[in-house]
């Protein structure tokens, strides 16, 4: 393995920024990456003071209150974008122009046109790109993919995916940038449904058409201190609290996808069911190291779902734990992402999901809006299938 240092510049130190910082440290231990190869070099945030505080907390050597300083620093090789959605395009394009590899959180962009611009720029520049659809890195989901690909449940005929959380279930949660189209784009659609859409493509096949519905449930929220988004003490919510869609896949399967940010009691309520001609499997992210598998063979009296506790026999699990049933965590999935980033840079191999794959998700999300506005089924462009 190389001992060449790969210096990371992180933009944003909030929830996801902290998860990425933890992942850089954990990936070196879990995957035997030589100590010190992944260097947390510089952190950028909204002010010099905040950046300095978070750099010290998260283990970065330097800090800046201007992300452009980070992007243009000659020592930075990877620009890691954990900033709000509306900043992704500008930061990514600047990083690509500076010849940096880019690791961005999802959604890649506010819309498909912006995502295409980012993809085309990255591919022309020849830089590596990775987008944080981390749930596919879960060993349990990787195992589910293996079962489907080797035909254990037969031909896939149906997918049902759900991603519900309750972080905005209380109507008194203050107004924020996440509720404004210019900063967040869509709501539950971008934030949550994007993960399920990407998982559906990964586990089944490309989505070719869809019919969708969106709804804002809490139309106004109280303003935070200092906000000027509205008068009268309330901000007008501009994007969806709930998103629902019926989908058709390239392989002939049907499916449903739903997401909500107002579903009381759901904390990380990502789940899916895949039905095949010979069996089915189910997964719930809140028990992220378990998979339920039903195989339709044998004595009908003893048929039923088998509870599989993921362990060292399954993809990537052994890097974190030597025993089944102990379970992994959210940050472990991010460490797998970082491992993939490291291997791609060192070996000059493709990364996935890259900007092109993430653009396909943005295309689908745009089609959800089109379907909702026109109250009709719509066809989905297959951008990710094009030659690079």
Rosetta blueprint (number, residue, H / E / L):
1 X L
2 X L
3 X L
4 X L
5 X L
6 X E
7 X E
8 X E
9 X E
10 X E
11 X E
12 X L
13 X L
14 X L
15 X H
16 X H
17 X H
18 X H
19 X H
20 X H
21 X H
22 X H
23 X H
24 X H
25 X H
26 X H
27 X H
28 X H
29 X H
30 X H
31 X L
32 X L
33 X L
34 X L
35 X L
36 X L
37 X L
38 X E
39 X E
40 X E
41 X E
42 X E
43 X E
44 X E
45 X L
46 X L
47 X L
48 X H
49 X H
50 X H
51 X H
52 X H
53 X H
54 X H
55 X H
56 X H
57 X H
58 X H
59 X L
60 X L
61 X L
62 X E
63 X E
64 X E
65 X L
66 X L
67 X H
68 X H
69 X H
70 X H
71 X H
72 X L
73 X L
74 X L
75 X L
76 X L
77 X L
78 X E
79 X E
80 X E
81 X E
82 X L
83 X L
84 X L
85 X H
86 X H
87 X H
88 X H
89 X H
90 X H
91 X H
92 X H
93 X H
94 X H
95 X H
96 X H
97 X H
98 X L
99 X L
100 X L
101 X E
102 X E
103 X E
104 X E
105 X L
106 X L
107 X L
108 X L
109 X L
110 X L
111 X L
112 X H
113 X H
114 X H
115 X H
116 X H
117 X H
118 X H
119 X H
120 X H
121 X H
122 X H
123 X H
124 X H
125 X H
126 X L
127 X L
128 X L
129 X E
130 X E
131 X E
132 X L
133 X L
134 X H
135 X H
136 X H
137 X H
138 X L
139 X H
140 X H
141 X H
142 X H
143 X H
144 X H
145 X H
146 X H
147 X H
148 X H
149 X H
150 X L
151 X L
152 X L
153 X L
154 X L
155 X L
156 X E
157 X E
158 X E
159 X E
160 X E
161 X E
162 X E
163 X E
164 X E
165 X L
166 X L
167 X L
168 X L
169 X L
170 X L
171 X L
172 X L
173 X L
174 X L
175 X L
176 X L
177 X H
178 X H
179 X H
180 X L
181 X H
182 X H
183 X H
184 X H
185 X L
186 X L
187 X L
188 X H
189 X H
190 X H
191 X H
192 X H
193 X H
194 X H
195 X H
196 X H
197 X H
198 X H
199 X H
200 X H
201 X H
202 X H
203 X H
204 X L
205 X L
206 X L
207 X E
208 X E
209 X E
210 X E
211 X E
212 X E
213 X E
214 X E
215 X E
216 X L
217 X L
218 X L
219 X L
220 X E
221 X E
222 X E
223 X L
224 X L
225 X L
226 X L
227 X L
228 X L
229 X L
230 X L
231 X L
232 X L
233 X L
234 X E
235 X E
236 X E
237 X L
238 X L
239 X L
240 X L
241 X L
242 X E
243 X E
244 X E
245 X E
246 X E
247 X E
248 X E
249 X E
250 X L
251 X L
252 X L
253 X L
254 X E
255 X E
256 X E
257 X E
258 X E
259 X E
260 X E
261 X L
262 X L
263 X L
264 X L
265 X L
266 X L
267 X L
268 X L
269 X E
270 X E
271 X E
272 X E
273 X E
274 X E
275 X E
276 X E
277 X L
278 X L
279 X E
280 X E
281 X E
282 X E
283 X E
284 X E
285 X H
286 X H
287 X H
288 X L
289 X L
290 X E
291 X E
292 X E
293 X E
294 X E
295 X E
296 X L
297 X L
298 X L
299 X L
300 X H
301 X H
302 X H
303 X L
304 X L
305 X L
306 X E
307 X E
308 X E
309 X E
310 X L
311 X L
312 X L
313 X L
314 X L
315 X L
316 X L
317 X H
318 X H
319 X H
320 X L
321 X L
322 X L
323 X L
324 X L
325 X L
326 X L
327 X L
328 X L
329 X L
330 X H
331 X H
332 X H
333 X H
334 X H
335 X H
336 X H
337 X H
338 X H
339 X H
340 X H
341 X H
342 X H
343 X H
344 X H
345 X H
346 X H
347 X H
348 X L
349 X L
350 X L
351 X L
352 X L
353 X L
354 X L
355 X H
356 X H
357 X H
358 X H
359 X H
360 X H
361 X H
362 X H
363 X H
364 X H
365 X H
366 X H
367 X H
368 X H
369 X H
370 X H
371 X H
372 X H
373 X H
374 X H
375 X L
376 X L
377 X L
378 X E
379 X E
380 X L
381 X L
382 X L
383 X L
384 X L
385 X L
386 X L
387 X L
388 X L
